[in-house]
Amino acid sequence: MPRLTVVFPDGKTKYVDFDGNPRRFDLLSAQDIPVEHPCGVGGGCGKCRMEIEVHLSPPTAEEERAGGRLSCRTRLLGDARLVLGGSGEMDVEFYTRRLSSARSDDGYGLALDIGTTTLALQIVRLSTGEVVGRASDRNPQTTLAADVMGRIRAATEGQAQILRSSLLAAVRDMKKEACRQAGVSPAAPREAVVTGNTVMLHLLCGRPVDALGHAPFAARWLFDETVDLEGVPAYLPPCMDAFVGADVSCAVLSSGLCRHRCALLADVGTNGEIALFRNGKLYVTSTAAGPAFEGAGISCGMNNVPGAVTRVTLSQGELRLATVGGAPPRGVCGSGLLDAISVFLKTGLISGSGATLGPLTLAPGLSLTPQDVRALQLAKAAVAAGMTTLLETAGVGWEEVERLYLAGGFGSHFSVSSAVDVGLLPAEIADRVRVVGNAALAGATMLLLDPARKDEIRRLADSAVSVRLSGHPAFSEHYMDAIAFFEE
Amino acid sequence: MTDLHEISLLLQAGKAKAVTEAVAQALDEGVSAYDILEKGLLDGMNAVGERFKNNEIFVPEVLVAARAMNRGMALLKPLLAAEGVEAAGRVCIGTVQGDLHDIGKNLVRMMMEGKGLEVIDLGTDVSPATFVQTAIEQNCSVICCSALLTTTMGVMGDVVRAAEAAGIRDRVRIMVGGAPVTEAFCRQIGADAYSCDAASAADKAVEFCRELADKH
């Protein structure tokens, strides 16, 4: 029987015996060896390229285009050897403000945010609100598909069970790790609050998601219910619409958005979710920004892993790069991409309309392509136009907005001035922006520490007006207006 | 005497008002509507398409150029009919059932109009039956399907099957496009062509229209 030898980044090896001529993807997923397949095993994105040797099928057209062997295409014809690159630990931002507890009972609780890309979990002491353990991981579903639409497709094509079980397994491991840090048994957390977007919560509960995949995008479940999470009662906070989930409800709760007369909250990720509170009324929307802000769909894009460029600044005409862990630059993450484009706009290598006028080199062997610039233009236009459309729907001007809370993946590396330079945010809001990190997890933790706030989040979600942007004529106009960087 | 190349350049710069004026002036001077269309408007949109393909310009620039073309076309249309000038072909286009994202589809429509094609825009959320029925009733040579979502692109396969069931596959070509669509997907569902950008889609549609016109 032929054998695949897998060499892990830490030097350990694993042998996988196989029959027939499987794709590398099939073998690795059967063995739970995590490899990202952002385009859903479609051969299209070229991101599952990896080093592999010996008995392989001839390269397919997709592989020639990607300039390497793709996990989702290469078939193994005999013994082969695969070397996995070291991706390292993901750098996940936790919300660090200590929350006060309204509870007097002893014991521990678990708060979990199921992001499309990243999972974050914390264990809190219920009587004090102290965070005693934390863990984060990549959402293992990413190996099947990068975005929510890809997950829906995978689920409807018979992989719902794998999506669910891989997620539960990752949560189990994270819980174990966080409890180890806390010095308590994994059985110690007696209750949980689990937040996430509408699709993630459906997948967690094993409920059908097909209706979420096409117009009219009707969500059959909006949660606000308690389910069993492997023996622990878990409260799932209310979602507001098919693409405005419990994560947004939780972020609205924890940011204190509704304490303002008028304020905005934007969670900038693959789906840009936006909430506007004004005079007692909550408007919410979501906009398909694409994965550029998470570094995906970008030729040299990557997550917050060691070597990812997080900041780019210009100092006396020279580029200065900061990377995760101070490692040599290997790629760019969302905040680094924003900075890089801002710098190239200043140095004139990118025109106001977005045309590339010279090589966009960040470091030797690390450059942006003209297509990367276009991808960022579409992403930032989607978020900017989403905010404009929401403000317009509520009849509000930017001058009225007391605060803009920015949640999500950018985290603390996010530069407001770069966001203004590229036109993601208008200049006039710059001094009223507050970066809040993982506000969804903070909201889940609040619900754990003060169950009375469930009424508050329920009221919030019930009263929310969801504005749908696809096919919205005003949104299309604003979107077109927002694509350019500046008027030339 | 109006320089028709000047009209092309004005269109490329997206100057709708100036294009309208120049077209009107050329007509006053007795230039044929056909010449103004070919050497002015379509020449301009052709250049826009090339620059778009080369990443020199982007969606908004195409949009303003297309707006300028439409203004000029409004003046030419009745005259072209009178001169007996026929469109390069007729196609119908829409986003497939369940998909409401039409920005890409609109871009393709503009590029196709810029190639002198007559485009019937069915809008968004278009059922396979509507695509096929339109192609039959309006005598379209090409059906163009657009999808932005991986969850809706499968409907394109239904369009192909509906066209087969209606027995029109020999005289109608089916083109597919949109962010998640690939060449391999196109082949898999039995569609005739995939295009990765709006300008290439327009070129392909013209090619199909010519091929079918020659055949019949």
Interface residues (C-beta under 8 A of the other chain):
Chain A: C39 G40 G42 G43 G44 A61 E62 A145 D147 M149 G150 I152 R153 T156 G213 H214 A215 A288 S353 G354 A355 T356 P370 Q371 R374 Q377 S470 G471 S476 Y479 M480 D481 I483 A484
Chain B: N55 E56 I57 F58 V59 P60 E61 L63 Q97 G98 D99 L100 H101 D102 I103 T124 D125 L148 L149 T150 T151 T152 P180 T182 E183 A184 F185
